[in-house]
Amino acid sequence: MNGPGVRVAALLVAALAAGCDYARMTNDEAVQTYEAPLPTMPAGTVPIGGGIEAAKRLPPTALRSPLPASAATVERGRAAYGNYCVPCHGPRADGNGTVGQSFAPLPTDLRSAPVQGQSDGALFATISLGFRRHPPLADTVSETDRWAVVAYLRALPLRPSR
């Protein structure tokens, strides 16, 4: 039991143990990443109000468009609708877009009374946050363009009753 093999093994274990500084490893930044305080951000760097957070926190009826009610706003909304909404909802906003044809049921007719009966804030929240199959567009479409699309939807004629 006291042979040279045991001594060599003991020396090898002692050498390996001396090479591992477990106390130093537990103080490593990779182990304790969240203990360092975050740097202070300059004022205005991170928004703390408005934006998509308002749409998430406030009831839709409390959301108000920052855009003026004008022909220019409606025109901007028409252009944004053409870029982002036409593939599903169609050029006449009737739910008969090229991509929308592959959905069952078809996308919503945006001229319908149930859609037009919603508040501007509710339409904005649906566009921004998504609803059922409608994707959230807050990360794709600017806030100004989303409000402009709401103004454009308001300018559409109501769907005739069938």
C-alpha positions as a Markdown table, in Angstrom:
| # | Residue | x | y | z |
|---|---|---|---|---|
| 1 | Met | 0.0 | 0.0 | 0.0 |
| 2 | Asn | 2.9 | 2.4 | 0.5 |
| 3 | Gly | 4.4 | 1.6 | -2.8 |
| 4 | Pro | 5.8 | 4.1 | -5.2 |
| 5 | Gly | 2.6 | 4.1 | -7.2 |
| 6 | Val | 0.6 | 5.4 | -4.3 |
| 7 | Arg | 3.1 | 8.2 | -3.7 |
| 8 | Val | 3.1 | 9.2 | -7.4 |
| 9 | Ala | -0.7 | 9.2 | -7.4 |
| 10 | Ala | -0.8 | 11.3 | -4.2 |
| 11 | Leu | 1.7 | 13.8 | -5.8 |
| 12 | Leu | -0.4 | 13.9 | -8.9 |
| 13 | Val | -3.6 | 14.6 | -7.0 |
| 14 | Ala | -1.8 | 17.3 | -4.9 |
| 15 | Ala | -0.4 | 19.0 | -8.1 |
| 16 | Leu | -3.8 | 19.0 | -9.7 |
| 17 | Ala | -5.5 | 20.3 | -6.6 |
| 18 | Ala | -2.9 | 23.1 | -6.3 |
| 19 | Gly | -3.7 | 24.1 | -9.9 |
| 20 | Cys | -7.4 | 24.6 | -9.2 |
| 21 | Asp | -8.1 | 27.8 | -7.2 |
| 22 | Tyr | -11.8 | 27.3 | -6.5 |
| 23 | Ala | -12.0 | 30.4 | -4.4 |
| 24 | Arg | -10.9 | 32.5 | -7.3 |
| 25 | Met | -13.3 | 30.7 | -9.7 |
| 26 | Thr | -16.3 | 31.6 | -7.6 |
| 27 | Asn | -15.4 | 35.3 | -7.8 |
| 28 | Asp | -15.1 | 35.2 | -11.5 |
| 29 | Glu | -17.3 | 37.6 | -13.6 |
| 30 | Ala | -18.7 | 34.7 | -15.5 |
| 31 | Val | -20.1 | 33.2 | -12.3 |
| 32 | Gln | -21.3 | 36.4 | -10.7 |
| 33 | Thr | -22.4 | 38.4 | -13.7 |
| 34 | Tyr | -25.3 | 40.2 | -12.1 |
| 35 | Glu | -23.5 | 41.6 | -9.1 |
| 36 | Ala | -22.0 | 44.4 | -10.9 |
| 37 | Pro | -24.1 | 47.6 | -10.9 |
| 38 | Leu | -25.5 | 48.7 | -14.3 |
| 39 | Pro | -24.0 | 51.9 | -15.6 |
| 40 | Thr | -26.2 | 55.0 | -15.4 |
| 41 | Met | -27.8 | 55.8 | -18.8 |
| 42 | Pro | -27.7 | 59.4 | -20.0 |
| 43 | Ala | -31.1 | 61.1 | -19.8 |
| 44 | Gly | -33.3 | 60.4 | -22.8 |
| 45 | Thr | -31.5 | 57.2 | -23.9 |
| 46 | Val | -34.2 | 54.8 | -22.9 |
| 47 | Pro | -37.8 | 55.9 | -23.3 |
| 48 | Ile | -39.9 | 55.5 | -20.1 |
| 49 | Gly | -43.2 | 56.6 | -21.4 |
| 50 | Gly | -45.4 | 56.3 | -24.5 |
| 51 | Gly | -44.5 | 54.0 | -27.3 |
| 52 | Ile | -45.7 | 50.4 | -27.4 |
| 53 | Glu | -45.6 | 50.2 | -23.6 |
| 54 | Ala | -48.5 | 52.6 | -23.4 |
| 55 | Ala | -50.5 | 50.4 | -25.8 |
| 56 | Lys | -49.7 | 47.4 | -23.5 |
| 57 | Arg | -50.6 | 49.1 | -20.2 |
| 58 | Leu | -53.5 | 51.4 | -21.0 |
| 59 | Pro | -57.0 | 50.4 | -21.9 |
| 60 | Pro | -57.4 | 50.9 | -25.7 |
| 61 | Thr | -60.1 | 53.5 | -25.1 |
| 62 | Ala | -57.4 | 55.7 | -23.4 |
| 63 | Leu | -55.1 | 55.7 | -26.4 |
| 64 | Arg | -55.2 | 58.9 | -28.5 |
| 65 | Ser | -53.7 | 59.6 | -31.8 |
| 66 | Pro | -50.9 | 62.2 | -31.8 |
| 67 | Leu | -51.5 | 62.9 | -35.5 |
| 68 | Pro | -53.7 | 65.8 | -36.7 |
| 69 | Ala | -56.9 | 64.8 | -38.5 |
| 70 | Ser | -55.9 | 65.9 | -42.0 |
| 71 | Ala | -55.8 | 64.8 | -45.6 |
| 72 | Ala | -52.0 | 64.4 | -45.2 |
| 73 | Thr | -52.4 | 62.0 | -42.3 |
| 74 | Val | -55.0 | 59.9 | -44.3 |
| 75 | Glu | -52.6 | 59.9 | -47.3 |
| 76 | Arg | -49.7 | 58.7 | -45.2 |
| 77 | Gly | -52.0 | 56.0 | -43.8 |
| 78 | Arg | -53.0 | 55.0 | -47.3 |
| 79 | Ala | -49.4 | 54.6 | -48.2 |
| 80 | Ala | -48.6 | 52.6 | -45.1 |
| 81 | Tyr | -51.7 | 50.4 | -45.6 |
| 82 | Gly | -50.4 | 49.7 | -49.1 |
| 83 | Asn | -47.1 | 48.6 | -47.8 |
| 84 | Tyr | -48.1 | 46.6 | -44.8 |
| 85 | Cys | -51.8 | 45.6 | -45.0 |
| 86 | Val | -52.8 | 45.1 | -48.6 |
| 87 | Pro | -51.3 | 41.6 | -48.9 |
| 88 | Cys | -53.8 | 40.2 | -46.4 |
| 89 | His | -56.7 | 42.7 | -46.3 |
| 90 | Gly | -56.6 | 43.6 | -50.0 |
| 91 | Pro | -56.6 | 46.9 | -51.8 |
| 92 | Arg | -60.2 | 47.6 | -51.0 |
| 93 | Ala | -59.7 | 46.6 | -47.3 |
| 94 | Asp | -62.3 | 43.9 | -47.8 |
| 95 | Gly | -60.2 | 40.9 | -46.6 |
| 96 | Asn | -59.5 | 39.7 | -50.1 |
| 97 | Gly | -55.7 | 40.3 | -50.4 |
| 98 | Thr | -53.5 | 37.9 | -52.3 |
| 99 | Val | -51.9 | 36.4 | -49.2 |
| 100 | Gly | -55.2 | 36.6 | -47.3 |
| 101 | Gln | -56.8 | 34.2 | -49.8 |
| 102 | Ser | -54.9 | 31.4 | -48.2 |
| 103 | Phe | -56.5 | 32.0 | -44.8 |
| 104 | Ala | -59.7 | 30.3 | -43.6 |
| 105 | Pro | -61.6 | 32.3 | -42.6 |
| 106 | Leu | -60.5 | 35.3 | -44.7 |
| 107 | Pro | -59.0 | 38.3 | -43.0 |
| 108 | Thr | -61.4 | 40.8 | -41.6 |
| 109 | Asp | -63.2 | 43.3 | -43.8 |
| 110 | Leu | -61.9 | 46.5 | -42.4 |
| 111 | Arg | -64.9 | 48.4 | -43.7 |
| 112 | Ser | -67.3 | 46.3 | -41.6 |
| 113 | Ala | -69.4 | 47.8 | -38.8 |
| 114 | Pro | -67.7 | 45.7 | -36.1 |
| 115 | Val | -64.3 | 47.1 | -37.1 |
| 116 | Gln | -65.4 | 50.7 | -37.8 |
| 117 | Gly | -67.3 | 50.6 | -34.4 |
| 118 | Gln | -64.1 | 50.2 | -32.5 |
| 119 | Ser | -62.3 | 53.2 | -30.9 |
| 120 | Asp | -59.2 | 54.6 | -32.6 |
| 121 | Gly | -57.2 | 53.3 | -29.6 |
| 122 | Ala | -58.6 | 49.8 | -30.0 |
| 123 | Leu | -57.7 | 49.7 | -33.7 |
| 124 | Phe | -54.2 | 51.0 | -32.9 |
| 125 | Ala | -53.8 | 48.3 | -30.2 |
| 126 | Thr | -54.9 | 45.6 | -32.5 |
| 127 | Ile | -52.4 | 46.7 | -35.2 |
| 128 | Ser | -49.6 | 47.2 | -32.7 |
| 129 | Leu | -50.1 | 44.1 | -30.5 |
| 130 | Gly | -51.8 | 41.7 | -32.8 |
| 131 | Phe | -55.1 | 39.9 | -32.4 |
| 132 | Arg | -55.8 | 36.2 | -33.1 |
| 133 | Arg | -54.0 | 35.6 | -36.4 |
| 134 | His | -53.2 | 39.2 | -37.0 |
| 135 | Pro | -49.4 | 39.6 | -36.3 |
| 136 | Pro | -48.2 | 42.4 | -33.9 |
| 137 | Leu | -46.8 | 45.1 | -36.1 |
| 138 | Ala | -45.2 | 47.3 | -33.4 |
| 139 | Asp | -41.7 | 46.2 | -34.3 |
| 140 | Thr | -42.4 | 46.4 | -38.1 |
| 141 | Val | -44.4 | 49.6 | -38.6 |
| 142 | Ser | -43.5 | 52.9 | -37.0 |
| 143 | Glu | -45.9 | 54.3 | -34.4 |
| 144 | Thr | -46.7 | 57.3 | -36.6 |
| 145 | Asp | -47.6 | 55.0 | -39.5 |
| 146 | Arg | -49.8 | 52.8 | -37.3 |
| 147 | Trp | -51.7 | 55.8 | -36.2 |
| 148 | Ala | -51.9 | 57.0 | -39.9 |
| 149 | Val | -53.3 | 53.6 | -40.9 |
| 150 | Val | -56.0 | 54.1 | -38.2 |
| 151 | Ala | -56.8 | 57.5 | -39.8 |
| 152 | Tyr | -57.0 | 55.8 | -43.3 |
| 153 | Leu | -59.3 | 53.1 | -42.0 |
| 154 | Arg | -61.6 | 55.8 | -40.6 |
| 155 | Ala | -61.7 | 57.4 | -44.1 |
| 156 | Leu | -62.9 | 54.2 | -45.8 |
| 157 | Pro | -66.5 | 53.9 | -46.7 |
| 158 | Leu | -68.6 | 51.6 | -44.5 |
| 159 | Arg | -69.3 | 48.2 | -46.1 |
| 160 | Pro | -72.7 | 48.1 | -47.7 |
| 161 | Ser | -75.1 | 45.9 | -45.9 |
| 162 | Arg | -75.8 | 42.6 | -47.6 |
